[in-house]
């Protein structure tokens, strides 16, 4: 390419950057003409404290089954909530609802007494009567009712589960001493301080240092309103119908979110288990595959990865001494698998119970479900003729047969080599564990690869104990696994596979796309050549070039800073509707949408978002504007377009948004754009203040004229 041609391209890019900067600056300072609604209906909700159901953390953020149910209702009603009574008890909540001090209360069971003064919604969940003791209390045995006799039992005032326990005592013939509490917190502290021996409550309460000895009498629970408040009850039932239709098995999902494994996380080690733990004086030898980055790999002579890090946490919790067996390659790892007398624990076993029993292993419960993903080049149109696979890998055999039965297999020693082969064009597709694919693609500088999660194909890993050891070690490991918490694996994995979207700069986002990378690279090379050649001619041209370079750096810096105002930025190919999330701010409506569902097409994503967060009168106009077809039509006329709309407020309190669309690149096959969503509530507040000041000034002026006349 000739120097003068490159120089022209440089000036073309310079004009484009200047245009984009000017466009964004104008959008930032221009007033937005949106009229805010005066007010949404406010519902006063009884929000009593119960761990797992209603919780408020130190930052004031709310969570729990009951809170999440209210947020689901808010998707389908034009309402806001006033949360009342966090420090009060359940009996106080019922009194306040009866007296009209609150409008709504949830988690109520049906009883004849309550049905006389309250109206009930459709069911919103199922719970049971739960009996718990302190976790170190081994004298009380579940359903051995002679061990229940004479217990001091903590009960919550006004709780209908008290009647269930009284009925159980009558049927099973044991006596107890009731001790009543106003709030759950005092009741739980009473158990830990030894004031009572056991607690009776709903199973919707999470436990802390407690052992559940019995659950019984499952029943539905409901939202309740004051008797005769049919208007509010009809709205609640309408919202429940919409949730049931649109949100899938939401009751099970909420229950699993807050209660799924609390029964087992609180188990302590028995005396015999403690004795076994203390018997290990020498480090246990621990094996895992060195070639499955980021799951497990060797770096600088040290075993690293998601699985080793998780095992370290488990072993440290238990108090087990250990050392990892460092294998130089996969062949050595496989050798150790067949010589189990040389190891004590294998932490990446993908085997069934029959195989475990046949080979005389001990085995923990599964602790990680490993998904599978396909890896292809972005420019592959679906023509799969070759598969990159590994010589000794059985995990992907069935998947390879299903997705590419006629493709030729090309064998490599490791999955890393197989993924590199796809990147380099030596194979069309490969399959790898999900985090492995995610880490490789995210860290691949070429930006040429894409990975897709394959549904219904996954494997569960557990820890195996060799037959040279006491099999009870497997149970000890299982308790250590449960103690780590449900998010432990995901939290560890995030350190290896991802970055925070809020930390990404605009420059980082652009560099993820090969077309843009190539363009920038060519421009930089051209600029370097121009600077070198002109430096030998005259000082005037040299100064001009340096000035241009400074301006480009300045423009890039401005562009980078301007993205901080955007809640969401998407890179969309309008012909196919494919898109990438370049930036999603936490706790926004978009963040919630992508946590709930994944999308292959931008139109599908926009439709789901609009149905969740826009009312009916604004929804159609929004969907027509953000459709790929309309965006392409408008951006063929203009390089930039914008649109303003109002949504249901997100968790940050934002509800007014400006959308900006900018054409990035177009050829005969592709049409790429950037689409950014920016909240403008702050602008509305300032405009409203200015408008009020102007109106006040006009009123004063009119009043002054009337006095003068």
C-alpha positions in Angstrom: 0.0 0.0 0.0 1.3 3.5 -0.9 2.1 6.0 1.8 -0.4 8.6 0.5 -3.2 6.0 0.4 -2.4 5.0 4.0 -2.4 8.7 5.0 -5.9 9.1 3.5 -7.2 6.1 5.4 -5.7 7.6 8.6 -7.6 10.9 8.0 -10.8 8.9 7.3 -10.5 7.1 10.7 -9.6 10.4 12.3 -12.9 11.9 11.0 -14.9 8.8 12.1 -13.4 9.0 15.7 -14.1 12.7 15.9 -17.7 12.1 14.7 -18.3 9.4 17.3 -16.8 11.6 20.1 -18.9 14.6 19.1 -22.0 12.4 18.9 -21.5 11.0 22.3 -20.7 14.4 23.8 -23.9 15.9 22.3 -26.0 13.0 23.7 -24.5 13.6 27.1 -25.3 17.3 27.3 -28.6 17.5 25.3 -31.9 17.6 27.3 -34.1 14.5 27.0 -37.8 15.1 26.6 -39.3 12.4 28.7 -42.3 12.9 30.9 -42.1 10.9 34.2 -45.1 9.3 35.7 -46.3 10.9 38.8 -46.5 7.8 41.0 -46.8 4.0 41.1 -49.0 2.2 43.5 -47.2 1.5 46.8 -47.9 -1.7 48.7 -46.9 -1.8 52.4 -45.4 -5.3 52.9 -44.7 -7.0 56.2 -41.0 -7.8 56.0 -40.2 -9.6 59.2 -36.7 -11.0 59.7 -36.3 -14.7 59.0 -33.0 -16.1 57.7 -33.5 -17.5 54.2 -36.9 -15.8 53.8 -36.5 -12.1 54.6 -32.9 -10.8 55.0 -31.2 -7.4 54.9 -27.4 -7.3 54.7 -25.0 -4.6 56.2 -25.3 -2.6 52.9 -29.1 -2.6 53.1 -29.5 -5.0 50.2 -32.5 -7.4 50.6 -32.7 -11.0 49.7 -34.6 -14.2 50.6 -37.4 -16.4 49.2 -40.1 -13.9 50.2 -38.2 -10.9 48.8 -37.5 -12.6 45.5 -41.2 -13.6 45.2 -42.1 -9.9 45.7 -39.6 -8.9 43.0 -41.2 -11.5 40.6 -44.6 -10.0 41.3 -43.2 -6.5 40.5 -42.4 -7.6 37.0 -46.1 -7.9 36.2 -47.6 -5.1 38.3 -47.2 -1.4 38.3 -46.2 -1.2 42.0 -43.5 -0.3 44.4 -43.0 -1.7 47.9 -42.7 -0.2 51.3 -41.0 -2.8 53.5 -42.3 -2.6 57.1 -41.4 -4.4 60.4 -38.0 -6.0 59.9 -37.4 -6.0 63.7 -40.9 -7.2 64.6 -42.2 -10.7 65.1 -44.7 -12.8 63.1 -47.5 -12.2 65.6 -47.0 -8.4 65.3 -47.1 -8.7 61.5 -50.5 -10.4 61.6 -51.9 -7.7 64.0 -50.6 -4.9 61.7 -52.3 -6.5 58.7 -55.6 -6.9 60.6 -55.4 -3.2 61.8 -54.6 -1.9 58.3 -51.0 -0.8 59.1 -49.7 -3.0 56.3 -51.3 -4.2 53.1 -49.6 -7.6 52.4 -48.0 -10.4 54.3 -46.5 -13.6 52.8 -45.5 -17.1 54.1 -48.9 -17.7 55.8 -50.5 -21.1 56.1 -54.3 -21.6 56.1 -55.9 -22.0 59.5 -59.6 -21.6 60.4 -58.7 -18.6 62.7 -56.8 -16.8 60.0 -59.4 -17.4 57.3 -61.9 -15.4 59.4 -59.8 -12.2 59.3 -57.6 -12.6 56.2 -58.1 -13.4 52.5 -55.6 -15.8 50.8 -53.9 -15.7 47.5 -53.0 -18.6 45.3 -50.2 -20.8 46.7 -46.7 -19.3 46.5 -44.7 -22.3 48.0 -44.7 -25.3 50.2 -43.1 -25.7 53.7 -43.0 -28.2 56.6 -42.8 -28.1 60.3 -39.1 -28.4 61.2 -37.5 -29.4 64.5 -33.9 -28.5 65.1 -31.3 -28.9 67.9 -27.8 -27.5 68.3 -25.4 -29.3 65.9 -23.3 -30.7 68.8 -26.4 -32.2 70.5 -26.2 -36.0 69.7 -28.6 -37.1 72.5 -31.8 -36.3 70.6 -32.4 -38.7 67.7 -34.9 -38.0 64.9 -38.2 -39.9 65.3 -36.9 -41.7 68.5 -39.6 -39.9 70.5 -38.4 -41.1 73.9 -35.4 -38.8 73.4 -37.8 -35.9 72.8 -39.4 -36.3 76.3 -38.9 -33.3 78.6 -37.3 -31.1 76.0 -37.4 -27.3 76.5 -38.7 -26.2 73.1 -38.4 -22.7 71.6 -41.6 -21.6 69.9 -42.4 -18.4 68.0 -45.5 -16.5 69.2 -48.4 -16.7 66.7 -46.7 -19.5 64.6 -49.3 -22.1 63.4 -46.4 -24.7 63.4 -46.7 -24.7 67.2 -50.0 -26.5 66.8 -48.4 -29.1 64.6 -45.7 -29.9 67.2 -48.3 -30.1 70.0 -50.3 -32.6 67.9 -47.1 -34.6 67.3 -46.4 -34.7 71.0 -49.9 -36.0 71.7 -49.7 -38.7 69.0 -46.2 -39.9 70.0 -46.6 -39.6 73.8 -43.8 -37.3 74.8 -44.0 -34.1 77.0 -42.1 -30.8 76.5 -41.7 -27.4 78.1 -42.7 -24.6 75.7 -40.6 -21.4 75.7 -42.1 -18.6 73.6 -40.2 -15.9 71.7 -41.3 -12.8 69.9 -38.8 -12.9 67.0 -36.7 -15.6 65.2 -33.4 -14.0 66.2 -34.1 -14.3 69.9 -35.3 -17.9 69.5 -32.1 -18.9 67.6 -29.9 -17.2 70.1 -31.8 -19.0 72.9 -30.9 -22.4 71.3 -27.2 -21.5 71.0 -27.1 -20.1 74.6 -28.7 -23.2 76.1 -32.0 -21.6 77.1 -33.8 -24.3 75.1 -33.0 -27.7 73.8 -34.8 -27.6 70.4 -36.6 -25.2 68.1 -39.9 -25.6 66.2 -40.4 -23.4 63.1 -41.3 -23.4 59.4 -38.8 -25.1 57.1 -38.5 -21.7 55.3 -36.0 -20.7 58.0 -32.3 -21.4 57.3 -30.3 -23.0 60.1 -27.0 -21.9 61.6 -25.1 -24.4 63.8 -28.2 -26.5 64.0 -29.1 -30.1 63.1 -32.5 -30.9 61.6 -33.9 -33.9 63.4 -37.3 -34.1 61.8 -39.6 -32.4 59.2 -43.3 -33.2 58.9 -46.7 -31.9 57.9 -46.0 -30.4 54.5 -48.5 -27.7 53.4 -48.8 -24.8 51.0 -48.3 -21.2 52.1 -49.7 -18.0 50.7 -49.8 -14.3 50.5 -52.5 -12.8 52.7 -54.4 -9.4 52.7 -57.0 -8.0 55.1 -60.4 -9.5 54.8 -62.3 -7.8 52.0 -59.4 -6.2 50.2 -60.4 -7.9 46.9 -58.8 -5.3 44.7 -55.3 -6.0 46.0 -55.9 -9.7 46.1 -57.0 -9.8 42.5 -53.7 -8.1 41.5 -51.7 -10.5 43.5 -53.4 -13.5 41.9 -53.0 -12.0 38.5 -49.3 -11.6 39.1 -49.0 -15.2 40.4 -50.7 -16.4 37.2 -48.2 -14.6 35.1 -45.3 -15.9 37.1 -46.6 -19.5 36.8 -46.9 -19.1 33.1 -43.6 -17.3 32.3 -41.1 -18.2 35.0 -41.0 -22.0 34.9 -40.6 -23.9 38.2 -39.9 -20.7 40.1 -40.9 -22.1 43.5 -38.3 -24.9 43.3 -35.8 -22.5 42.0 -36.3 -20.1 44.9 -36.2 -22.9 47.4 -33.0 -24.3 46.0 -31.5 -20.8 46.0 -31.9 -20.3 49.7 -32.5 -23.7 51.4 -31.3 -26.6 49.1 -28.4 -28.0 51.1 -28.7 -26.5 54.6 -29.7 -29.9 56.0 -26.2 -31.2 55.4 -23.9 -28.2 55.6 -24.1 -28.2 59.4 -23.0 -31.8 60.1 -20.0 -32.1 62.4 -17.4 -34.8 62.5 -18.1 -37.8 64.7 -15.6 -38.9 67.3 -14.5 -41.8 65.1 -14.1 -39.4 62.1 -12.0 -37.1 64.3 -9.9 -40.0 65.3 -9.3 -41.0 61.7 -8.4 -37.4 60.7 -5.9 -37.2 63.6 -4.3 -40.5 62.5 -3.0 -39.0 59.3 0.5 -37.7 60.3 2.1 -37.9 56.8 0.7 -36.0 53.9 -1.9 -37.8 51.8 -0.8 -38.1 48.1 -3.4 -36.4 45.9 -3.7 -37.0 42.1 -5.3 -34.9 39.4 -4.9 -34.4 35.6 -2.1 -31.9 34.7 -3.5 -31.1 31.3 -7.0 -29.7 31.9 -6.4 -26.0 32.3 -8.1 -24.3 34.1 -9.6 -27.3 35.9 -6.1 -28.6 36.9 -2.6 -27.9 35.5 1.0 -27.6 36.5 2.8 -24.3 36.6 6.2 -23.6 38.0 6.2 -27.1 39.5 3.0 -26.4 41.4 -0.5 -27.9 40.9 -3.0 -25.1 40.1 -6.6 -24.8 38.9 -10.2 -24.9 40.0 -10.2 -28.5 41.3 -6.9 -28.3 43.3 -7.9 -24.9 44.8 -11.3 -26.4 45.9 -9.6 -29.5 47.3 -7.2 -27.3 49.3 -10.1 -25.5 50.9 -11.8 -28.8 51.7 -8.6 -30.3 53.2 -7.8 -27.2 55.2 -11.4 -27.2 56.6 -11.0 -30.8 57.7 -7.4 -30.5 58.8 -5.9 -33.1 56.5 -2.2 -33.0 55.6 -1.7 -33.5 51.8 0.7 -33.1 48.9 -0.1 -33.2 45.2 1.5 -35.8 42.9 3.0 -33.7 40.1 2.7 -35.5 36.8 4.8 -34.4 33.9 2.1 -35.3 31.3 -1.2 -37.1 30.8 0.5 -40.5 30.3 2.0 -40.4 33.7 -1.3 -39.3 35.2 -3.0 -42.3 33.5 -0.2 -44.6 34.9 -1.1 -43.4 38.4 -4.8 -44.1 37.8 -4.0 -47.8 37.2 -1.6 -47.9 40.2 -3.8 -46.7 42.9 -1.5 -48.1 45.6 0.8 -45.1 44.8 -1.8 -42.5 45.7 -4.3 -41.8 48.4 -6.9 -39.6 46.8 -7.9 -38.8 43.2 -9.9 -35.5 43.0 -11.1 -35.7 39.4 -12.9 -39.0 39.1 -15.7 -39.2 36.6 -17.0 -42.7 37.5 -20.3 -44.3 38.4 -21.1 -46.2 41.6 -20.9 -49.6 40.0 -17.4 -48.9 38.7 -16.4 -47.5 42.2 -17.7 -50.7 43.8 -16.1 -53.0 41.2 -12.7 -51.4 41.7 -12.9 -51.2 45.5 -12.7 -47.4 45.9 -14.2 -45.1 48.5 -16.0 -42.1 46.9 -17.2 -38.7 48.1 -20.4 -37.1 46.9 -20.1 -35.3 43.5 -18.8 -31.7 44.0 -18.7 -30.2 40.6 -20.8 -30.7 37.4 -18.6 -30.2 34.4 -20.4 -29.0 31.3 -19.2 -29.4 27.7 -18.7 -26.8 25.1 -17.9 -26.8 21.4 -15.1 -24.5 20.1 -15.1 -23.3 16.5 -13.7 -20.4 14.5 -16.1 -17.5 14.0 -15.8 -17.7 10.3 -16.9 -21.3 10.1 -20.3 -21.5 8.5 -21.2 -24.9 10.0 -19.3 -27.1 7.6 -17.6 -29.6 9.9 -15.3 -32.0 8.2 -12.6 -32.5 10.8 -12.6 -32.8 14.6 -9.6 -32.1 16.9 -9.7 -34.6 19.7 -7.3 -36.3 22.2 -5.9 -39.8 22.0 -7.0 -40.9 25.5 -10.2 -39.0 26.0 -13.4 -40.9 26.3 -15.5 -37.9 27.6 -16.1 -36.4 24.2 -16.5 -39.6 22.1 -20.3 -39.7 22.3 -20.6 -36.0 21.8 -18.4 -36.1 18.7 -20.5 -39.0 17.2 -23.7 -37.0 17.8 -22.6 -33.6 16.5 -20.3 -34.7 13.7 -20.7 -38.4 12.9 -18.9 -38.3 9.5 -16.1 -35.9 10.4 -12.5 -37.1 10.3 -10.8 -37.2 13.7 -7.4 -35.5 14.2 -5.7 -36.6 17.4 -3.6 -34.5 19.8 -2.0 -35.2 23.2 -4.0 -32.5 25.1 -7.2 -30.5 24.8 -5.1 -27.3 24.7 -3.4 -28.6 21.6 -6.8 -29.5 20.1 -8.2 -26.0 20.7 -5.1 -24.4 19.2 -5.5 -26.6 16.1 -9.0 -25.2 15.6 -7.7 -21.6 16.1 -5.0 -22.2 13.5 -7.4 -23.7 11.0 -6.1 -27.3 11.2 -9.5 -28.6 12.3 -13.1 -27.4 12.1 -14.3 -28.1 15.7 -13.3 -29.5 19.0 -15.1 -30.2 22.3 -13.8 -29.4 25.8 -15.0 -29.0 29.3 -16.9 -25.7 29.6 -14.5 -23.7 31.8 -11.6 -25.0 29.7 -13.2 -23.6 26.6 -14.2 -20.3 28.3 -10.7 -19.7 29.6 -9.0 -20.6 26.3 -11.3 -18.4 24.2 -11.3 -15.4 26.6 -7.5 -15.4 26.7 -6.9 -16.0 22.9 -5.5 -12.8 21.5 -6.6 -13.6 17.9 -10.3 -13.2 18.8 -11.1 -15.7 16.1 -12.8 -18.4 18.2 -16.3 -18.8 19.7 -17.5 -21.4 22.2 -21.0 -22.7 22.8 -22.4 -24.6 25.8 -23.9 -27.9 24.9 -27.1 -28.7 26.8 -27.7 -32.0 28.4 -24.0 -33.1 28.2 -22.2 -32.9 31.5 -20.2 -35.0 33.9 -20.1 -35.1 37.7 -16.7 -35.3 39.4 -16.1 -36.7 42.8 -13.1 -37.5 45.0 -11.9 -41.2 45.2 -10.2 -42.8 48.1 -7.8 -45.7 47.3 -8.5 -49.1 48.8 -5.3 -48.7 50.8 -7.1 -46.2 53.0 -10.1 -46.3 55.3 -13.2 -45.7 53.1 -14.7 -43.5 55.9 -12.3 -40.8 54.6 -14.8 -40.4 51.7 -17.5 -39.4 54.2 -15.2 -36.9 55.8 -14.3 -35.4 52.4 -18.1 -35.2 51.7 -18.7 -33.2 54.8 -15.8 -30.9 53.9 -17.3 -30.5 50.4 -20.7 -29.5 51.8 -19.2 -27.0 54.2 -17.7 -25.0 51.3 -21.1 -23.5 50.2 -22.9 -23.7 46.9 -21.0 -20.9 45.2 -17.5 -22.1 46.1 -16.7 -23.6 42.7 -18.1 -20.7 40.8 -16.1 -18.2 42.9 -12.9 -20.1 42.3 -13.6 -20.6 38.6 -14.1 -16.8 38.1 -10.5 -16.3 39.1 -9.4 -18.4 36.2 -11.9 -17.8 33.4 -13.4 -14.3 33.5 -13.0 -10.7 33.9 -15.4 -8.1 35.3 -17.4 -6.3 32.6 -17.3 -3.1 34.6 -13.5 -3.0 34.5 -13.3 -3.3 30.7 -12.3 -0.2 28.7 -13.7 0.7 25.3 -10.3 -0.1 23.9 -10.4 -3.6 25.3 -13.8 -4.1 23.9 -12.8 -3.1 20.4 -9.8 -5.3 20.5 -11.9 -8.3 20.9 -13.1 -8.1 17.3 -10.7 -9.1 14.5 -11.9 -6.7 11.9 -11.3 -3.7 14.2 -8.0 -5.2 15.4 -6.8 -5.5 11.8 -7.8 -2.0 11.0 -6.1 -0.5 14.0 -3.0 -2.5 13.3 -2.8 -1.3 9.7 -3.3 2.3 10.8 -0.6 2.1 13.4 1.8 0.6 10.9 0.9 3.3 8.5 1.4 6.0 11.0 4.8 4.5 12.0 5.9 4.5 8.4 4.7 8.1 7.9 6.5 9.3 11.0 9.7 7.6 9.9 9.6 8.9 6.3 8.5 12.4 7.1 11.0 12.9 9.9 13.7 13.2 7.2 11.9 15.8 5.2 10.9 18.8 7.3 10.0 19.8 10.8 6.6 21.2 9.9 5.2 17.8 8.6 6.7 16.0 11.6 5.0 18.3 14.1 1.7 17.8 12.3 2.0 14.0 12.5 2.9 14.2 16.2 -0.1 16.4 16.8 -2.4 13.9 15.0 -1.1 11.1 17.1 -1.7 13.1 20.3 -5.3 13.8 19.1 -6.0 10.1 18.4 -4.7 9.2 21.9 -6.9 11.9 23.3 -9.9 10.7 21.4 -9.4 7.2 22.5 -9.1 8.3 26.1 -12.4 10.3 25.8 -14.2 7.3 24.2 -12.9 5.1 27.0 -14.2 7.4 29.7 -17.6 8.0 28.0 -18.5 4.3 28.3 -18.7 4.6 32.1 -22.2 6.1 31.7 -23.6 3.1 29.9 -25.4 0.2 31.7 -25.1 -2.1 28.7 -23.2 -2.1 25.4 -23.7 -4.7 22.7 -21.8 -5.6 19.5 -24.4 -6.8 17.0 -24.3 -8.3 13.5 -27.7 -7.2 12.2 -28.0 -9.6 9.2 -28.0 -12.7 11.4 -29.0 -11.1 14.7 -26.0 -12.5 16.6 -24.5 -10.4 19.3 -22.0 -10.1 22.1 -22.4 -8.5 25.5 -19.5 -6.0 25.7 -20.6 -4.5 29.0 -23.4 -5.3 31.5 -23.5 -3.3 34.8 -24.3 -5.4 37.9 -27.9 -5.2 39.4 -29.4 -3.7 36.2 -32.4 -5.2 34.5 -30.1 -6.4 31.7 -27.9 -8.2 34.3 -31.0 -10.0 35.7 -32.2 -11.0 32.2 -28.9 -12.7 31.3 -28.7 -14.5 34.6 -32.1 -15.9 34.0 -31.7 -16.9 30.3 -29.3 -17.1 27.4 -30.0 -15.9 23.9 -28.7 -16.7 20.4 -30.4 -13.8 18.7 -30.7 -10.1 19.7 -34.3 -9.9 18.7 -35.2 -12.7 21.1 -33.2 -11.0 23.9 -35.0 -7.6 23.3 -38.4 -9.4 23.3 -37.7 -11.1 26.7 -36.4 -7.9 28.2 -39.4 -5.9 27.0 -41.9 -8.4 28.3 -40.2 -8.3 31.7 -39.5 -4.6 32.2 -41.7 -2.5 29.9 -45.4 -1.9 30.2 -47.7 -2.8 27.3 -48.1 0.8 25.9 -44.3 1.3 25.6 -43.4 -2.3 24.6 -44.4 -2.4 21.0 -42.7 0.9 20.1 -39.5 -0.3 21.9 -39.4 -3.6 20.1 -40.1 -2.1 16.7 -37.2 0.3 17.2 -34.5 -2.1 18.5 -35.3 -4.9 16.0 -32.3 -5.8 13.8 -34.3 -5.0 10.7 -35.2 -1.5 11.8 -31.7 -0.8 13.1 -30.2 -1.8 9.8 -32.7 0.3 7.9 -32.0 3.4 10.0 -28.2 3.0 10.1 -28.2 2.7 6.3 -29.5 6.3 6.3 -27.5 7.7 9.2 -24.3 6.7 10.9 -25.9 7.2 14.3 -29.4 6.9 15.7 -31.0 7.3 19.1 -34.2 6.3 21.0 -35.5 7.0 24.5 -37.8 4.9 26.7 -39.0 4.2 30.2 -38.8 0.8 31.9 -39.6 -0.7 35.3 -36.9 0.5 37.7 -33.9 -1.7 38.1 -32.2 -2.5 41.5 -30.2 0.8 41.1 -33.5 2.8 40.9 -32.9 3.7 37.2 -35.9 3.7 34.8 -35.3 6.2 32.0 -32.9 5.3 29.3 -31.4 6.5 26.0 -30.3 4.0 23.4 -27.6 5.0 20.9 -26.8 3.0 17.8 -23.6 3.5 15.8 -22.5 1.7 12.6 -19.1 0.1 13.0 -18.4 -2.0 9.9 -20.3 -3.2 6.8 -19.6 -5.4 3.8 -21.7 -7.6 1.5 -22.1 -10.2 4.2 -22.0 -8.4 7.6 -23.4 -5.3 9.2 -21.8 -4.6 12.6 -23.0 -2.0 15.0 -22.5 -0.9 18.6 -25.7 -0.4 20.6 -25.4 1.3 24.0 -28.0 1.8 26.8 -27.4 4.8 29.0 -29.6 5.8 32.0 -30.7 9.4 31.9 -32.6 9.7 35.2 -30.0 12.2 36.5 -30.6 14.5 33.5 -34.4 14.4 34.1 -33.9 15.4 37.7 -31.7 18.4 36.7 -34.2 19.4 33.9 -37.1 19.2 36.3 -35.3 21.4 38.8 -34.5 24.0 36.1 -38.1 23.8 34.9 -39.4 24.4 38.4 -36.9 27.4 38.8 -38.1 28.9 35.5 -41.8 28.5 36.5 -41.1 30.0 39.9 -39.4 33.0 38.3 -42.3 33.4 35.8 -44.8 33.3 38.7 -42.9 35.9 40.6 -42.6 38.1 37.5 -46.4 37.8 36.9 -47.1 38.6 40.5 -44.8 41.7 40.4 -46.6 43.0 37.2 -50.0 42.6 38.9 -48.8 44.6 41.9 -47.3 47.3 39.7 -50.5 47.6 37.7 
